[in-house]
């Protein structure tokens, strides 16, 4: 069976990857910054990021032309977050889930709405990446936080509120919100973007 799209990247493909990766990064980063208010605010608001970011991501998928674009997208996003202080594990996880999303889209021949929704939900699993050091060794993670720019009061509240069960619950909520973000992005794609000629 022949591939649905040309096998080689074009300059337009790379431009789409770069533009939408930056948009995705900015949306998630802005929402994540709300966590500066308090650790509890962080736990409550971070799962909302995949909902808002689902709109540009699904618009990006409408422009995907062949296998590899979503993986490159994930690599760009992972590297951007590495630059702002995420641990290296986060970048690795982001690339892995992006590759899985690419495979899901490939299985759907890059035309399946269901595959696109599933791909974004899977991609949203990258949110576990920044928390891997905490899940592995919470004590060392908190010690590292105390050496950062956060105040002593913030660190004390962080240690009390951000427990491993709380993080796991937040990550489960993030996956659910990833599904909601995919559904919202798909609805916006159908209702507005295609009418405006953007997809």
PyMOL commands that set and color helices and strands:
alter all, ss='L'
color gray80, all
select helices_A, chain A and resi 11-36+39-61+69-83+88-107+113-136+138-146+152-161+164-193
alter helices_A, ss='H'
color red, helices_A
deselect
rebuild
show_as cartoon
